[in-house]
Amino acid sequence: MDIFEKIQKNRGPIGQHSKESHGYFTFPKLEGEIGPHMLFRDKEKLNWSLNNYLGLANHPEVRKTDAEAAAQYGLATPMGARMLSGNTSFHEQLESELSAFVQKQDTILCNFGYQAMVSAIDCLVDRRDVIVYDAESHACILDGVRLHMGKRYVFKHNDVADCEKQLERATKLAEETGGGILVITEGVFGMRGDQGCLKEIVALKSKFKFRLFVDDAHGIGTMGKNGGGTGVEQGCQDGIDIYFGTFAKSFALIGGFISSDEQVVDFLRYNMRSQIFAKSLPLPLVIGALKRLELMRKHPEYKDKLWEITNALQSGLVKAGFNIGVTNTPVTPVFMNGSIPEATNLIIDLRENYDIFCSMVVYPVVPKGMIILRLIPTAVHTLKDVEYTIASFSKIVDKLKTGQYMADKIASV
Ligand SMILES: Cc1ncc(COP(=O)(O)O)c(C=O)c1O
C-alpha cells in the first residue's frame, strides 16, 4: 500500500477528529501576553492551561533580558553543535549554576526536553542492560525505552511492590547478560499530579543494584526548597543518579538539561547523539535561562504564591465535592464522568459562557466514560480566579449530571 494512502485511511487516535476539532479543541490560538487572562477567538478567557508555574513568562526582567540578548547576539549564535563550534561561556555558566541548583556535580544542556530524555536513555544503556520503568511514564521516556535493544520491565504506576518485583526479574537477567539496570520514573506525573515514589525507589537500592533516572519536568521550580525539585522535596535527591529538567514549564522557555556525576555528564557530552549531531541552544535562550534561574533563587515567594493558589484551588474543589484524585503537586485534575459528546459540550459551555479555558482529557488517554479537566495553577493567578472557577465548575457539573450536555444537545462553535 502507498504510504500516503495508508495515512489518509488511518489518521491516528486524535487526528481522526481533526476536521471537527482543529482550531477549537486542538491547535487553539491563545493570544496576547502569556498569563491567566488571554484572548481566545478575540474574547478574554481565564486560562488554566499553561505550565507557566512561577509566572516567569511575562516577568518584566525576563522580557527585558530576552529582548536584550536577542538584540545583542541574534538567534543564530552560536552555530553548530556544542562539540564542534557551538560552545560558549554562557552555556558553561548555565550548566554550572543548574548543577548547584539541583545539587549535582555537573550538567549538560539539551535543545528540547523530549529529545533529551529519548537520547539520554538511548545513550546510557546497551543491549545487555535492563530498563525498569513506570507504566504511566511520559512519551519521551517510552520513546527512549523503544530505542533500547535489550530487555525492559514495566512496573504498575507508582507501585513500589511491583517495582521491586520487576527489579528482581531485572537483576536475574542482568546477572546473565552482565549488564546493569536503569530505573526510570518521574518526579511529578503531569496528568494525575501525583509525585513519583522516589524515596521508596531510592530505598530499594539497599536490596538491588541499579541507577535511578528521574524526569522532573513538572517538579523543577515547583517542588522542594527554592524549587530544587521533587527529590529535594522528598529528601532523596542524592539517591537520584541522573536528574532531568525541562525549561518548558517553570522556566517558561525552551530546552532542557540533565544533571549527574561529573563522569556521567562527561560521557553524555561525548556520546549523546541528539547533542553531538544537532545545533546547540541559541545564546538568547541560554542567557534567558540564566535570568530565570536567578529569579527563582532570589524570589522564593513566587513558588510560595504558586502553592497558595494551588492549595486554594485544590481545597476549594474538594470542598465543593469535586474529585481531584491523588494530586500532591500543583497539577490539578478534576475527574468527571461522561461520554465524549458530553465532554465536548461541557468544554464549549465552559469556554463560551463562563470564559474559562482549560485542557480536557478523554478516551483513549483515559478509560471510556472518564473526563478529566486539567487545571494548572500559577503564581500569577489570583484567589478571585480560583473562586470564580470553582463556582463555574459547580454549575457545569450540575448540568453534566442532569444530562444537559447529552449528544442530542450538541453545541456549535
Ligand atoms: C514529564 C515530561 N517530560 C518531558 C517533557 C518534554 O519537555 P519539552 O517540552 O522541554 O520537550 C514534558 C513536557 O511536555 C513532560 O511533561
The ligand as an SDF file (V2000), in Angstrom:
LIG
                    3D

 16 16  0  0  0  0  0  0  0  0999 V2000
    7.1940   14.6520   32.0730 C   0  0  0  0  0  0  0  0  0  0  0  0
    7.6980   15.3770   30.8720 C   0  0  0  0  0  0  0  0  0  0  0  0
    8.8980   15.0490   30.3630 N   0  0  0  0  0  0  0  0  0  0  0  0
    9.3930   15.6640   29.2850 C   0  0  0  0  0  0  0  0  0  0  0  0
    8.7080   16.6590   28.6420 C   0  0  0  0  0  0  0  0  0  0  0  0
    9.2700   17.2590   27.3900 C   0  0  0  0  0  0  0  0  0  0  0  0
    9.8230   18.5140   27.6280 O   0  0  0  0  0  0  0  0  0  0  0  0
    9.9600   19.5950   26.4770 P   0  0  0  0  0  0  0  0  0  0  0  0
    8.6340   20.2460   26.3130 O   0  0  0  0  0  0  0  0  0  0  0  0
   11.0300   20.5060   27.0000 O   0  0  0  0  0  0  0  0  0  0  0  0
   10.3970   18.9040   25.2330 O   0  0  0  0  0  0  0  0  0  0  0  0
    7.4790   17.0610   29.1590 C   0  0  0  0  0  0  0  0  0  0  0  0
    6.7390   18.1640   28.5170 C   0  0  0  0  0  0  0  0  0  0  0  0
    5.7220   18.0580   27.9520 O   0  0  0  0  0  0  0  0  0  0  0  0
    6.9440   16.3950   30.2940 C   0  0  0  0  0  0  0  0  0  0  0  0
    5.7490   16.7250   30.7950 O   0  0  0  0  0  0  0  0  0  0  0  0
  1  2  1  0
  2  3  1  0
  2 15  2  0
  3  4  2  0
  4  5  1  0
  5  6  1  0
  5 12  2  0
  6  7  1  0
  7  8  1  0
  8  9  2  0
  8 10  1  0
  8 11  1  0
 12 13  1  0
 12 15  1  0
 13 14  2  0
 15 16  1  0
M  END
$$$$
